Amino acid sequence: MEYSIWTILWGILVYSIVIRGLEQKGIIPKYIRSQGPIHTIHTEKGRKLLEKLAAPTGLWRMWGNIGVIVASLMMVATFVLLISSAFMVIQNPAPTALSQPRNVLIIPGVNEFLPWKVALEIFLGLIIGLIVHEGGHGIMCRVEKIKVKTMGLALFTILPIGAFVEPNENSRKRASRTGQIRMFSGGVANNFLVAIVCFLLLFGPVSGGIVMEEGIAVGGILPGSPADQAGIIEGDRVVGMGKGEMVEEWEVKRGNSDEVLRTIMDREIGIISMSGDGPYKHRGSVIGYENNLLIEGVEVQTISELKELIGTKDVVLVQIGEEEAQLIPMGALVSLIEEGPWMEEDETQWPPIGHIVVTDINGVRVIDDEGLTDFLKESAPGMVVEIKYYEFLESENRWGKSEQKVQLGKHPNSQIGSGFLGVISSEGISGIEFDDIGIVEYPAETYLQILGGGDKGMANNEQVSFGSRMMIALQLPVLSATSANFSFNFAGFTADNTNFYSVGSSLEKMDWVVFKLANVLFWTGWINFNLGLFNCIPTAPLDGGHILRKYVEIVIQKISKKELPQIANFVCRGVSVIMVMCLVVAIFGPSIFSG
């Protein structure tokens, strides 16, 4: 059942009122304190353990200094990130999956990006994150001679959202401001350290022992497609053919069974998508597999037949279903990028409206976007290419043929050494994406390479630094919502995708142990990084808010030579209000502003 954001907010308000009433009647124990829907459970147990752990004070103080640098940099980063995110939502408040109310909650099964299948790993990662975070505060308290009053757990209603160490306020105020900053930085520094260690282990020995299984990884099936009619389902692995080959019998491995299923596949061409900027104009629906496709009057069943019939002809007669046959240019549908190499050569193309079909480049026939991409991969910056293309002439209401010489530039991505033409391509042939199988492939190899597994000899895998790989890996659970190039999220090695992977021969019998270990490392690293990042937000009562206040007090003291708490309060409360407003806009803005 879906709930609106207003239903959730009203529920939180009613819950807070009820809790307030129970507090006033003395029903809730004194060791439980509440502020609206937020509860904290306090205990004095564990203080002796902190004394023992904090014994090597010199070592901890050195780590604390590193933590101050890390926390301070991340505090500035979260400040900039939240403000920019809020402005982006205001400018474009279109709701996304990430802004749905249920996806704000870090609850496996409720949050669509956190599946039940990895609930244990997520819970374990959260527990580890809370322990190392609050343990860091507690140890640094004792290192800085700050007494610990209580420790405990923080809850949002009944859901654990954090832990805390409550220092004795009088003891804390007697400590130096630098010492207090070290104490407040200790938790997030520990979280980031745990995240780095987890991803180092994951990218190294753990994922290094996982390899791809042969075959096509089936992530999804298009309704009505040949694969759908053949009984292939999500999670299958096609092992008896290669995509694009003309075969009738397919071999399929399903789940963890050793049995290989055999099915008959009758290929039938269909249309997955069609760009509105392309040359083919249709009246009715042409998406799907139920319409016949005729090229030059010949019915086509497969993509290979389609490309063979197009051949070297730039313009062909195309008829889809009952639609009127149309003579259209067949090539790569592109739009030009402002200030790109092609735009600089031919400024008459600005503003680009997407009505350009590239059919030939340096004498090489270009049939689709893949053909154009393949040519550019083999090119180099500075190379001059002659492009033959068709553009839509609005004044004449027809497609006219043109030619243009363009000197390729350097690619904006410095890691890509090939030439840059300066275009954005639509998928398929002239903006029509054809398919004759109906399988949506799961990017199993890409995800494994991101995690440091697979073929170590691949150039793309070697070029990615640890930091870049870690930043990409942190996006894997929400990748379908943040990148248009991916239709699937990666929540770990689960029953949905373990059919696509295997473990080296020495641990083949215990592959589930390796997969489970990889999941624990992935989610522990993911949660610790995000827990540390969240706590760096410069707003009370988060660590970032306390750190900001100490910095403000230090600056005021140096400038005025006096203690001016009213100014510190004004600055810190102002920043806190801005941060809270930005958080509300970033999380709830798309649902509120879009109606």
N, C-alpha and C positions, 0 to 999 in steps of 0.2 A: 504494500500500500504506500502511495506517495503522499507526503505531507508538504504543504506550502510553508514558506519561511515564516509567515505570520502565525500559522498554527504552532510552530515550534517555539517562537518567541512568546506567545501567549501562554503556552504550557510551562515555559521556564519561569515566567512571572508568577503564575498561580503556585507553582512548586515553592518558589522563594517565599511567598506570603505564608504558606502552610508551615514551612520550616521556622519562620520567624515566630509564629504563634506557638509552636511546640517549645522553642527556646524560652519564651516568656513564661510558660507554664512549668519549666524545669524538667520537662520529660527527656530532653536530649542531655546526655552526660556532659560534665564540664570539660573533659579532655577532648571533646569534639566542638570545634568552633566553626561558625558558618558566616559567610558573607554572600547572601543571595543563594544561588545554586552551588557555590563553591564551599566545600567543607575541608577542614584540616583535622587530622587525628594526631594528637600529641603524646609523646612518651619520653621518659628520661633514661630509658635503657639504652645501652650501647656506648655510653660516654667513656668508659674505661678502655674499650677497644680503640677508640679514636686516639687516646693518649699513647697507646703502644704503637699505633701506625704512624703517628706524627713524630716519633723519636728522632729520625735523621733530619733534623730541622734545616740543615744547610742544603741538603739535596732537594727538599720540598720547596725551600725558598727560591732556589734556582729554577725549578719547574714553575713556580708561581710567577716569576718574572717573564718566562716564555708565555705563560698563560695570559698575562696582562697585554702583551703585544698582540696575541691572537684575538683575544676578546675585544680589544679596542678596534682593530681593523674590521672585524665582523660586525661590530656595533655600527660603525659608519656605513658598512655595506648594506645592512638591513634597513637603516634609515633611508638611504637612497633608493633601495629596492622597493620599499613600501610606498614611498611617495610616487615613484614612477609607475608602479602597479595601479595605484588609485587613479592617477591621471589617465592611464590607458583604459580603465574601466569607464571613467566618465566620458571619454571620447568615443568609446565603442562598448556600450553596455550589453552587448548580445550575450545571453546566457550560454555557458559551456557546461560540459559534464563536471568540471572541477568546481563550478560555482553552485551546483545543486546542494540543497540543504543537507541531505544525507551524507554527502561526500566531505562535509566539513568535519564530521565525527570520525575519530580514529577507532572505528569498531569494525573488525572483520565481519563480512557478511552484510553489514548495513552500508558501509562505504564500498561502492562498486569496484574501486581500485584495490581493495584489500580483501581478497577472497577467503572464505572459510578454510580452504585447503591449506593455507599457511598461517592460520590463527595461532597455533602453538609457537611457531617461529617468531611471529610478530609480538606475542605476549612475552616471550623470553627476551627478545631484543629490548622491549620496553622496560622490563625489570632490570636488566643489566644497565640500561641507560640511566635509570633513576638511581640505582645504587652508586655507580661511579660518579654521577653528578653531585649528589648530596654528600657522598663520601669525600669528594674533593673539597666541598665547602667545610665539612667538619674537620678534616685534617688541617686545612689552612687556618682555620680558627685557632686551633691549638698551637700551630707554628707561630702565629702572630700573638699568642698569649690572650686570645679572646675566649672567654668561657662559653660553653654550649649549654643553653637552657633546656631545650627539648629538641627532639627529632620526630619525624612522622611522615604521614602520607597525605597527599592532596587529592580530593575527589571532585568531579563535576557530577552532581547528584550522587549516583552510585558507581560512577566510572572512574577508575584511577587515572589521573592526568599528570601526576608528578609526586615528588617527595620533597622534603625540606629539612634543613637544619636551622633551628632558631637560636641565634646567638644571644647572649645576655647583653642588652642594649647599653648598660653602663660600662661593661667591659669593652664592648665594641667601640664606643666613643672615645675610650682612652687610648685605643690603638692608633697608630699613625694612619693618615689617609692612604698612603702608598700601601701599607699593610692591609688596609680594608679592601683596596682595589684588588690586591693579590687574592684575598679571601673570596671576593665575589667572582673573580675570574677562574677560580680553581675548578668549578663544576663544568663550565663549558669547555675548558681546556681538556679535561678528562674525556668529555664526550667526543671531541674532535680526534683525540688520540686513539680512542677505541675504534672510531669509524675508520681511521687510516689503517690501523692494524688489521681490522676485519677485511678491508678491501685488498690489502697487500696479500693476505693469505688466500683470499678468494681468487684474485687475479693470477696468483702464482701456482702453488702446488695443487690446490683443489680443482679449479677449473682446468688447469693443465692436464689433469687426468681424465677429463671428459672429452669425448670425441663425437663427431656427427655420424649418424647412421646413414647409409646410402638410401637414395630415393627422394621422392617429393613429399615434403611435410605438408599435410593437409590441415590448414587452419580454419577453413570454412568452405561451404559448398553453395554455389549460386542456385536459387530455386529454378526448377525446370531445365537445368543444364544436363548435358550428357552424363556428367559425373553423378548428379542427383538421381537420374533415372537408372544408373548402374548400381546404386546402393552404397556408394562411397560416403563416408561420414567424417565429421570433424575429428581429428586426432589420428586418422589413418595415415599410413605411410605407403605410397605407391612405389614398389620396388622392381616391377617388371617392365618398365618402359622409361623413356626419357621424354620430357615435355616437347611436343612438336613433332614427334615421330608418328608415322601412319601405322598404328597397330590396332588390333581388334580385341585381343585378350590382355587384360591387365592383371598383375599380381599385387595384392594388397596385404600388408601386415597390420593387424589391428591390435591396439593395446599392447599388453605385455605377453600375449600369447605367441608361441613359436609357430603357430599354424599360419600358412600363407593362403589367403583367399584368392580365388580367381573369378574375374567378372568380365563380361563382354561390354566393350565400349564402342558405341556408334557415334562418331563425332558429328556434331551439328553446329554450324557457326551461329553465333548470336552477337548482340550488341550490348555491352556493359554500360557505356556512357557515350554521350554525344555533346560536343561543345556548341553553344549557341553562336559562336563566332566563326564556325566552320562553314565551308561552302555548301554542304547539303542542308536544304531547308525542307522540313517535313510538317505535315498538318496533324497527323495523329501520333500515337505512341509507337516508337520503333525499338524501345528497350526490351530486351529479352531474347528468347530463342524460338518464338513461334512464327516469326516473319522469315520468308524466303529472301535470300540475297542473290541478285542477278548482276553480273558484271559483263558488260557488252552482250547482254541477252543470255549469258550462260549461268545456270544456277551453281552456286558455290557452297561446298560443305565444310571446307577446312581453311585455315588461315594460309597454309602453304599454297592451296589452289588459288586463293585470292591474290596473293603476291605474284603468282605465276601469270595470272590473267592480266594484272596491271602491267607487269613487265617493264618495258622502257617507255611506255606511253605516259605522257604527263597528264593528259585529260582522258577520262574514261566515262562510259555511260553506266550509271549506278541506279538500281531500283531496289528498294527495300519494301517487302510486303506488297500492299496495294497502293503504295505511294507512287506518284508520277516519276518516271525515269528522268534522271538529270545528268547532264554532262558537267562534271566537276574536276578540278585539278586534284591529283592524289599525291600527297607528300607529307611533310612535317608542318603542322600548323603552329606558327610562332607569333609572339608579340615582341616588339623591340623594347629594350631597357633604356631609359633616359641616360645619356652620357656614356652609353656602351659603344664599342668599336663600330658596329653597324650604324648606329644613330649618328655618330660623328661623321661618317662617310656620306650619309644621306639624311640631312636634317628635314627633308620634306616629309619624312615618315612620322614626324612628331605632331600631335600626340599619337602614340601607337594604339590601335584599336583591335589588334589581334587578327586582322584580316590579311595575313600573309601566309602563303603555303610554299615552302621550300621544296623544290623537286630535284635539284641538282647542285652539287658543290664540287668544283674542280673536276667535272666530268664524271663524278660518281653519282649514280641514281640514288636519290633519297626517297624512300617510300613512306617512312614513318618517323616518329620521334627517336626511336632506338637507332635508326640508321644515321640520323644527324648526330646523335650523341656519340656513336661509335667513331664517326669520322673525326669529331673534335677531340676525342681522347688521344688520337694518334697525331694530332697537330701540335704546333709549337707557337709561342708568342712571336709576333713579327711576321709570321707567314701570311702571304697575300692569297686570298681565295676568291674565286669567281663564282658567284651564287646566281642560279636561275630560280626564279620564284614567280608566283602569281599573287597579285594584290587585287582587292575588291575596289573597283572604280564606281563610286557611289553615283557620280553624275551620269554614268552610262548603264548602271545597274548590271554590271557583268564583271567577270574576273579577267584581268589583263596580264599578259606575260611581261616580265621585266628581268633585267640583269643588273648586278652590282658587284664591284670589286671591293673587298673589305680586308684591311690589314688586322689580323687577330691581335688582341691585347693580352695582357697578363691576367690570369684568373684572380678574382678577388680573394679566393682562398689560397693563401701562399703555399699550402701543402700540395696543391694541384699544379703540376708543371705544364699542363697542356694549354693550348690557345683558348682564348675567350672571345666568343662572337658577340655576346651581349643580347641574347634572346631568352625568352621563357617559352618552353615548348608545352603544347597540350598533348596528352597521351593519345596514342593510336595513329591511324592514317587519316590525315586531314581533320583531326579532332574527333574521329570516330574510333572508339576503343572496341575492337572485335575480340571474340573469344570462342574457341571451339571445344573446350573441355569443361569449364565451370568450377575449377578448383582455385580457391584463394590460398596461395601458399603462405605458410607460417615462416617468418624470417628466422628460422632456428639457427642457421649458421651465423647470421649477423649478430644475434644476441650472444651466442657463444664467443664470438670474437671480441665483443665489447667486454665480456667477463674474463678475457685473457685465455680462453681455450681455443680449440680448433687447430687449424694449420698455422703453426708459429712462423712458417716461412713466408707468409703473405705480406706483401709490402705495406698494404694499408694497416695491417695489424701492428707492424713494427713502428710506424710513424706516430702512433698515438702515445702521448706521454701518460704517466700514471695519473697526474692531475686531471688531464682531459678525459681519460677513461673513467675516472671516478665521477666526474661531473655528468658524463653521459649515463653511467650506470644508475645514478641517483634519479634520473628521469624515467627509467624503465617501467616502474609500476604505473605511470600516467602517460606513457609515450603516445598513445592514440589520441589523447586530448591536447598534447602540446606540439605534435608534429603531423603534418599532412601526409608524410611519406610512410607512416606506419598505421596499420589497422588493428594491431594487436598490442596489448600491454604484456609485460613480462613480470610475473609475480614470483618467479622462482621455478625450480624444477618440480612440477606437479604432474598429476595423472593426465593432465591435458596435453603435455608436451614431452614426457619422458620417453615416449615411443620414438622420438626423433634423435635421442642421444643414447650413448652407452659409455661405460667406464672401461679403462684399460684392463688388459687380461689378468693382471695380478689381483685386481679387486672386482672382477666381473661378477662373482657370486654375491658381492656385497654392494652392488651399485646403489641400492636404496640408502645405504649409510652415507655414501659420497654425495648423493643428491640432497639428503637431509642436512648434512654438514654445510654444503654450499648455500642452502636456504637460510640456515641459522646465521652464517657469516654475512650474507647479503642483507637480511632484514635487521640484524644487529647494527651493521654499519649504517644502513639507511636511517634507522630510527635515531641512532646517536648523533649523526650529522644534523638531522633536522631538529632534534631536541636542543642541541647546542646552538644552532642558528636562531631558533625561536627565542631562547633565553637571552640572546644578545640584543634583542629589540630594546631600544632605549626608552622604556616606559616602566613605571612601577606597577607591580612589585617584582618584575623580572630582573635578572642580574644586570642586564644592560642599563636599566633605569638607575640602579644603585651605583654602577660604575660611572655613569654620566654625572650623577650628583657629586661624587668625589672629585671628578675632574673640574666641574664648575666651581666647587669650593676652593680647590687649589688655585685656579686662575684668579678668583676674587681676592683671595688672600695675598697673592703676589702683586695685584694691581693696587688694592686699597690698603693693604697692611692691616685689614680689620676682618672680623667675622661678620658677614652680612647675610644671615640666613634667609631674609625676606627676598633678596635678589636670587639666591640659589633656588628658593621655592618657586619663584616666578618663572625662571628659565626652565627648570625641570618639569614643572606642571604644564608649561606651554608645549614642550616637546612631547610629553606624555599624551596630551590631548590630540596633538597632530597625529601621533602614531596610532592611537586608538581609532581615530576617525578614518585614517588610511586603511587600517585593518578591517573595519566594518565595511568600507566601500569596496575593498578588494575582495572580501568574502561574500558579502550579501548584496553589493551594488548591482551586479547583473540581474539578480532576481527582482530587486526593488525598482530600479530605474527603467527596466524593460516592460514593467507591468506584469 
